[in-house]
Amino acid sequence: MKILMYSVRDDEMPAINAWAKRNQVTVATNQEDMSSQTVGLAQGYDGVVIVQHAAIDSAVVYQKLHEYGIKQLGLRSAGYDVVDLPAAKANDLIVTNVPAYSPRSVAEYSLAQTFRLIRNLELFDARGAHQDFRWGGLIAHEIHTLTIGIIGAGRIGGTAARLFHALGATVLANDLVENDDLKDVLTYVDKETLLKKADVVDLHPDLNPSSTHLLSTAEFQLMKPSAVLINASRGPVIDTKALVTALKEKQLAGVAIDAIEGEQEFNNFDLTGKTIKNQQFVELQKMPNLILTPHIGFYTNVAVQNMVDISLDDAKKIIEGGQATHPVE
C-alpha cells in the first residue's frame, strides 16, 4: 500500500514516519498543494491525504484521482470547504476529515489571547517597545468578573466554555444545536443577546454559507465598546472590511485574529522585506489593539500527531475496503 501526502511540513514528519512504520505502509510526502498542476504526482498511489487553505482549483483533480484508481481523498484538518464535495462524489471519492484533532489546542489559544487582551498586554508591549513604561489608561479586568460569549459551541467551543467556566467567568453560547451536556457551564442565548452582553466574544463556528460574514457592521454595532473579539475559527466568519472600520471607530476594545480572509497569501510564509498586497491585512497590522497570528491555534504537538494519525487511519481503511471513521457527508 502506498499513500501520498501533500503539503507536508517538517514538524509532521516524525508522526508520519512513526505511523508508516507502525502500519507497514509506504507513505510518501511532498510540499505541494493539491491542484490541477500537481494531481499527477498521485499517479501510482493507492490514496492521498491533503491539507491546504486554498480550494482545489479544478474538477479535473477529482477526475484524475478516479482515473488513477484512488477511492478516497483525506483531509488532515477539520475544515473541508477546500473540496468540491459533489465533484468528489461524482468521481467515487470518499472524502474524510479530522473533526476533532484536539479541541483543547484551539480552546487554549482562545483562553491565552483572552488573557492578553483583558490584561492589555499587547498595548503594554507596544509602549515598552518605545521605552514608555507608564500604566495610565490600561487598567486590566479579572476574568471571573467577565461574561464570555461563545458562538459555535461544538467540540472546540464547548471545550473553551469549560475552561472559561472553570476560571469563574459567566459563559453564554449561541449555536444551532444546544448540547445538554454543556448546560452546567453555559447558558444558551440568541446571537443578538450574546453580542450585547459579552465582554469577550469567542468565535468557533464551522465555515458554511450561513456563517460567512457572521460578524459584520450590524453585529459590531451591537457589541460593547469595551468588548474584545477572538477569532480562532475560519477567516471568512468575519467581514474584514467591517472589522477594520469597527476598530477605527473604536467599536471594539481589542481583537485577536488567528484566521482572516485571504490568509493563504501569507500564512506560513517568510515575507520579510516583501510587500503584502492584502490592504485590509496591512491596515489591521498597524492597529495597536489587534493581535494577529498566522492560523496557529491548532498548532500543538498533540494536534499535529492526531491530524496525521486520524487522516492516515481513514485512508488505510478505505483502501482496504473498509468503512472510514470520519467521512464528510
Stockholm file with secondary structure:
# STOCKHOLM 1.0

chainA/1-329         MKILMYSVRDDEMPAINAWAKRNQVTVATNQEDMSSQTVGLAQGYDGVVIVQHAAIDSAVVYQKLHEYGIKQLGLRSAGYDVVDLPAAKANDLIVTNVPAYSPRSVAEYSLAQTFRLIRNLELFDARGAHQDFRWGGLIAHEIHTLTIGIIGAGRIGGTAARLFHALGATVLANDLVENDDLKDVLTYVDKETLLKKADVVDLHPDLNPSSTHLLSTAEFQLMKPSAVLINASRGPVIDTKALVTALKEKQLAGVAIDAIEGEQEFNNFDLTGKTIKNQQFVELQKMPNLILTPHIGFYTNVAVQNMVDISLDDAKKIIEGGQATHPVE
#=GR chainA/1-329 SS CEEEECSCCGGGHHHHHHHHHHHTCEEEECSCCCSTTTGGGGTTCSEEEECCSSCCCCTHHHHHHHHTTCCEEEESSSCCTTSCHHHHHHTTCEEECCTTSCHHHHHHHHHHHHHHHHTTHHHHHHHHHTTCCCCTTCCCCCGGGCEEEEECCSHHHHHHHHHHHHTTCEEEEECSSCCGGGTTTCEECCHHHHHHHCSEEEECCCCSTTTTTCBCHHHHHHSCTTCEEEECSCGGGBCHHHHHHHHHTTCCSEEEESCCTTGGGTTTCCCTTCCCCCHHHHHHHTCTTEEECCSCTTCSHHHHHHHHHHHHHHHHHHHTTCCCSSBCC
#=GC SS_cons         CEEEECSCCGGGHHHHHHHHHHHTCEEEECSCCCSTTTGGGGTTCSEEEECCSSCCCCTHHHHHHHHTTCCEEEESSSCCTTSCHHHHHHTTCEEECCTTSCHHHHHHHHHHHHHHHHTTHHHHHHHHHTTCCCCTTCCCCCGGGCEEEEECCSHHHHHHHHHHHHTTCEEEEECSSCCGGGTTTCEECCHHHHHHHCSEEEECCCCSTTTTTCBCHHHHHHSCTTCEEEECSCGGGBCHHHHHHHHHTTCCSEEEESCCTTGGGTTTCCCTTCCCCCHHHHHHHTCTTEEECCSCTTCSHHHHHHHHHHHHHHHHHHHTTCCCSSBCC
//
